[in-house]
Amino acid sequence: MADQLTTVCRSLPSEIIREILSRLPVKSLCRFRCVSKSWLSLILDPQFVKMHFNKAIENQDLFYQRRKLLFTDEKGDSLYSFDLDEFLNHYHDHPFLNGLGNCNNVGVIGDDYDGDLVVTRLKLPSFVRVFKYRSESWSLMSFCCGLVLFRLGWELYVANPAIRKYKKLPAPTAELGPEPFISYQFGFGFDHTTDDFKVINSRSTEDGVEFIVYAFKTGSWRQIQRWFPYRRPGAGILLNGGLHWLMRRVEDNSRVIVSLSLAEEEVREIPLPLDLGVGVWDALELGLFFKDSLCIAHTFVTEMVDEIALTSYNEFWVMKEHGVAESWTKTKFFSDFECSDLSLLSSGYWRENHVLFLSEVSERLGMYNYNDLSCQGLSIPGYPKVSGAGFYLESLVSLDDHRDFNEHEHERNLS
């Protein structure tokens, strides 16, 4: 079979071969590296890697084929990959996905799944021990170009789940610390001006925040500037070539979005909506709405008894034009789905008029319909609770000094 394939390919122009291969799944390309030395060289070529990734950005069908959900279960001791788009195709007749509003009478999407999709467990070989403390569990931090930044305790890793490779990042050098930091948050992105990946660590005290940068090409950490007048950063959100955190100003404890451009490494403020009123029990989370808009998920608590929220509702503030304060627009919705939770996070997934959210407190997924303001619970069969979730595009992007995931790939059939 390989000889026949080689014979056919020799008769095709190299440009045609590149075009055909750029449309194939990563798993197929990994197998085709054995066809010939020329194919191996092509598939490993950085320009082809970029071409292959950009095909998914430009072609919606390829985008949906390569997009995968990455999540951790409620124990947080493993990472799992799942084709959520194909899963939802199984429910193409579901009333909620067809715009018929809240459908609590038909149950959570996925509770009755009878298909043959599998959840793939990605276990790292160095960490097969039983986790005794939640602080030791895997925590998904950021996603970029098919790569995933995650944390185990205080250790940072970047992985490509599609090719089963990962890289452990070194700890910051001694000259960058230590300091009595009270919180750490991370972000991950690609600097197109230097053609390099960067990990940003925002380290905060009560007096301010500092940013240190790990660049893949240098393999080391460096400091951008000693202090900025902000503290207590939230999760880093990648958009428009910059990372964004929801923070508090040191001077008056007011909230603000802080943006750090990956190319210039300059920091600027993005104001919150003027009409955003936040109560003492309310929760704010910064995320992505669909693929190109910052979003603030605001959970109101209208009644508290013994520090338990009895009634609450949610609203989303979406920034239609990046960086323009006047472009914030508000959408409110009520839902019976885990409505008492104080955190509702966007995971950066969108599908037509629907956006996926993760409720941190109840550790459950939900989908929101932007058109009719309805919300519906979603469950991955076998994993009704997840402690973290996000999405990556399968890519060939490699990592220097990478290591293999456990070669024994665990799969769980959902049928």
N, C-alpha and C positions, 0 to 999 in steps of 0.2 A: 504493500500500500504506500509506504514511504517512497519507494522507487518510482511508482506511478505519479505520485504527487510532485516529486522532483522533476520528472520529465515534463509534466504539464507546465510547471512554473518556469522552466527554462525557455519556453516559447512565449512567455508574457513579458512585456516591458517592465522594468523595475518600478516605474511609477504606478502601474496598474497593481502590482503586487503590494506596494505600500498602501495604496488606497483600500484594497480588499482587507488586508490585515488590520488596518486601523479601525475597522468596523467590527472586529471580532471580540468576544469576551476575553478577559484577562486569563481565565482558566485555560482556554484553548491556546492562547499565545504562549503560555508557559509550557504546554505540551509541544508546540510547534518549534520550540527552540532546538529540539533534537533532529529536525528535518535535515538541516545542513548548516555548515559554518556561516554561510552568507545570511541565512534566516536568523541564526543566533545573533550575529553582528547587528542586523537590522532591528530586531526586537529590543536589544539592549541599547541601541543608539538614543541618546538624550533627545534628539530632534523628533525621532519617531515616538518616543514616550509622550512628548508634548502634543504631537499630532493626534495620537490615540486618545489622550485626555480631552483635547479640544473638540473632538468629534462628538463626545457626549454632551458638551456644552451647546454645540450648534444644532444637534439633532435630538428632538424631543423623544423619539422612540428609543434611541440609544441611551438617552439620559435615564428614562424609566427602567430600562433593562439593567443598567449598571448601578443604580442607586440602591443602597442597602441600609437597613436599620442596624445600628450597633447599640447593644444595651447590656446592662448588668442586672442580675436578678436581685431579689430582696436581700440575699446574703451578701452580695457584692464581692464574691470571691472568684468570679469568672466573667469573661466577656463573651457575648453571643452575637452572631450575625444572622439577619433574617431579611427575606425579600418581602417587604411590606406591600409594595406596589402589586405584586402578583397575588398576595394574600387578599388585598382589597378588591382585585378583579374578580375574585370568587364571590364577592358580595355586591356585584354590579346592580343587582335588583333590590338591594336593601333600601327601604324607604328613606332613611336618613341621608344616604349617599345620593339619593335622587331628589333631594330638596324638599322633603315632606316634614321637616321640623323634628323636634324631640320625639324619639320613638322608644320611650322607656318600656312600653308594653311589649316590645318584641325582644327585649333583653340587650345585653352588651354585645357589640359587634365582635364576633370571634368565639363566643361561648359555645356555638353549635358547629364549629368548623369540622368538616369531614373530608378535606382535601389531602394531598400528599406532599405538601411543602415540609421542609425540615428546618429546624433551628440548628445552626452550626456553633459549637462551643470552641472558642479559641483559648486554649489553656497555655500559659507560658511555663516552660519546663522548670524554671527556678522556684516556682511558687506553688507547689502542690500541697503545702501544709494546710492545716485547718486554721482559719482566721479566728482569733480569739476576740479581737476588738474591731469595732466598726471603723476606727481610724486606719486600719490596715487594709480595708477593702479597696477594690478598684474604683476609681472616680474618673469619669469621662470629663475632659476639660475643654477640648476644642478640636475642630475638624477643618482640613484644608487640603485640596488637591489629592484626595484619596488617602491622605494620612490622618492619623488620629493622635492627639496628645492626651495622655491619661496619667494618673498618679496612683501610686501605691504607698500609703503613708506619706513620707516626705520625699520619696523617690519619683522621678519623672521619666516617662517613656514616650517615644514616638513610634508608631507602628503603621505598617501598611497591611491591613487585614486580607486584602485580595491576594497578595503574593506571600503571605504568612511570614513577614519579616518584622523585626522590631529593633529598636536602638534605645539603650539606657543612656540618659543624659548625665553628665558629671554634675556633682554638687558645685554651687558657686564657690570660687576661690576665697581664701581667708581674707584677702584685702577688701572684699566686698561685704564683710560682716565679721562676727555676728553682731546683731543688734536685738533689742527686746521687741521684735515685731509681734503685733497682736493678730495679724491676719495676712494671708498670702492668697493671691489669685493669679491665674495664668491665662495667657492667650497665645495663639499660634497662627502664623500666616506666612505669606510668600511676598518677598520684596522683589518686584519686577525690575527695579533699577539695578540691583546687584545679582539678580537671578539666584536668590538664596532664600532658604527658609529661616524664620526667626521665631524663637520662643521668648515671650515677654513675661517676666515675673514682677508683679506689682506687690511690693512689701510695705505694709502700713503699720504705723504707730499712731498714738493719739495726736502726735504733732505733725504728721504728714505722711506722704507716700513717696517711695522711690521706685524707679523702674530699672531693672537690669535685663540685659539682652543676651540670649544665646544664639549665635549665628552658626549654621551648620558648616559653612566653609572654613571658619576659623576653629571650630570645635571648642570654643571657650566663652565664658560669660564676661560682660563688661557693663559698666554703669552709664546710664544716659545722663542723669543729673541727680544730685544728692537728695533734694527734697522738693516736693510739690505740695501746695496747701490743701490736700484732700486726705481722706482716710476711709477705712472700711470699704474697700472696693468689692463689687459683686463679680459675677462671672464675666469673662472677657468675650465680647461678641465681635466677630470679624465681618466687616462690610466696607466696600469702597476703598480697599487698600489700607484700612486702619482697624485698630482694635478699640472697643468701646466698653467702658465700665460705668455702672451706676455707683456713685460715691457720695460722700458728704463733705461739704466745705468745713475746714477746721475753724474758721472764724465764727460761724453761726450755726453749724450743724445742719444747714439746708442741703437738700439733695440736688445733684447735678450729674449729667452725663459727661465723662471725661474721655476724650478721643486721643489716641496716639497713632500717628501715621507711621507705617512701617518703613517707608522710603526716607523721609526727612527726619523721622524720629522726633517730631514736634508734638507738643501737647496743647490741646485747646478744649474749651468748654462747649457743650451743646446744651442749651437751656431746656428744662422740662416745660410741659404745657402750663400756661399761666393759670388755667382753671383747675389744675390738679390739686385737690385738697386731700391731705392724707391724715387719717385719724391715728390715735396711738396704737390701736390694734390692727390697723390695716397693713397690708403687705404689698410691696412693689417688686417686680422682677423685670429685668431688661432682656429682650430676646429679638428674634427675627420674625417678621410677619411676611409670609410667603418667602420670597428669596431676596428682596431688595429694599426692605423698609425696616427701620428700627421700630420696635414695639415695646410699650410698657404695659405689662399686665398688672392691673390694680384690683386687689380683692378688698372690698369693703366689709366690715363687720358691723352689723346694726344692733346686735344684742349679744352680750357676754354674760355667762353665769359660771362662777368658779373657774375663770380663765378658759372656758370652753365656748367656742363660737356656736351659737344656736341658729342664727340667721346671718346670711351674707349674700353678696352678689358681686359680680365681676364686671369690669369694663376694660377695654383696650384703647390705648392711645397709640395711633399709628402716625409716624412721620412720613408723609407722602413725598417730600423733597428733602433729601439728606442735608442736615445742617441748618435748615430753614425753620426757625421757631414757629412761624405763622402757619406752617403746613401740618402741624399736629391736628389730628381729627379723632374724635371720641366715638366709640361704639360700646354700648352696654348690652349685656345679655344675662338672662336668668336661666338657671339650669338645675335640675334635680341631681346632676352628676357631681357627687362629692362637693356640694356647694359650701360645706363648712370649712374646707381647707383654706389655709392662709397663703399658700403659694401655688401658682399655676404658671408653669414655664412653657415657653415655646421652644421646640426642639429644632426649628428650622426646616420642617417638612411641610410641603404644601402639595395639594392635589386638586386641580380645578378650583372650586370655591371653598375647599376645606383646608384647615390647618391643624396639625397635631400638637397636643400639649401634654405635659407631664405634671401631675399633681404630686409635689414632693412629699407632702405629709402622708397621704394615703398610698403613695407609690403606685399610682394607676395612670394609664394613658387615657386620653380623651380626644375627640375631634370636634372642631368648631366650624360651623358653616357661616361664612361671612355674609352670605346673602340674606338668610332668614334669622341670623343671630341665635341659632340653636346649637346645642352641644350634645354629644353622645359618647358613652364610654366605649373603650376598645380594649380587647384582651388578646394577648398572644397565647393561644392554647398551650397549656403546660407551664406558662409563666404569667399568671394573672397579675403579679406585682413586679415592678421594675424599680430599681433605685437610681437609674440614670439612663438616658437615651439620647441618641443623635444619629445623624446620617452621614454617610460617606459615599463617594463615587468610586467604584472599582477602577484602579489605575495601575500602571507599571512603574510608578515613581519609586526609585530605590533609596536606600539609606546606607551611608557609609558605616562601616563597622557593625553591620546588621547581624542579627542572630535569627535563627529559625524559630517559629512557633513549634510547639510539640507536634511531631510528625503524625502522632496518633490523633487524628481529627475525630472528635466526638460529635455525632449527629443524633438528633432526636426527631423521630417521625411524629407528625402531628395528627395523623389520621387515627 
